[in-house]
Amino acid sequence: MKWLHLLVLTAILLGVQVHAAKEMHYKDGDVVPIIANKVGPFSNPTETYKYYDMPYCRPDKMKKQSHGLGEILSGDRKVISAYVVYFKKDVPMAKLCSHKLSVEDVE
């Protein structure tokens, strides 16, 4: 149970979720978009920030996702991330980018 809580907390903190709009059907090898959402502290769910306002590796070109009314009211801010995943294909570990944090980034 402890691992489940840790997994859920990690997913919330990263703000990354697999795109699951309505019913998606993929064929072997199809690209599965990975969506970045909002980030916020677990202790205050109303305090949220855009995922890429944080010092993470940004895609060269950000493509926003459409939002429903409920998503807008809950503060969702979905964009397609730079991660590339293919349906039913193993994804080897790879570096997305390197980023050194400055003092300003941390504060």
URVENUR-V697356 format. One line per field, one symbol per residue. phi: phi as a letter, one per 30 degrees, with the letter a starting at -180 (. if undefined). psi: psi as a letter, one per 30 degrees, with the letter a starting at -180 (. if undefined). burial: I if it has 9 or more other ideal C-beta (glycine too) atoms within 8 Angstrom, else O. A space follows every 10 residues. Layout:
phi: ???
psi: ???
burial: ???
//
This chain:
phi: .ddddddddd ddddicbddb dhccbcceid dcdcccbcba dddbddcbbd eddddcddde bccdcdbded ddddidbdbd dddcbcdibd cddbddacbc dcedddd
psi: eeeeeeeeee eeefgklkkh kbjkkklkfk kjkkkkblkl kefiffjllk egfliljkle jkjkllklee eefggkiklk lfkjkkkgkk jlklkelkjk kleeee.
burial: OOOOOOOOIO IOOOIIIOIO OOOOOOOOOO OIOIIIIIII OOOOOOOIIO IIOOOOOOIO OOOOIOIOOO IIOOIIIIII IIOOIIIOOO OOOOOOOOOO OOOOOOO
//
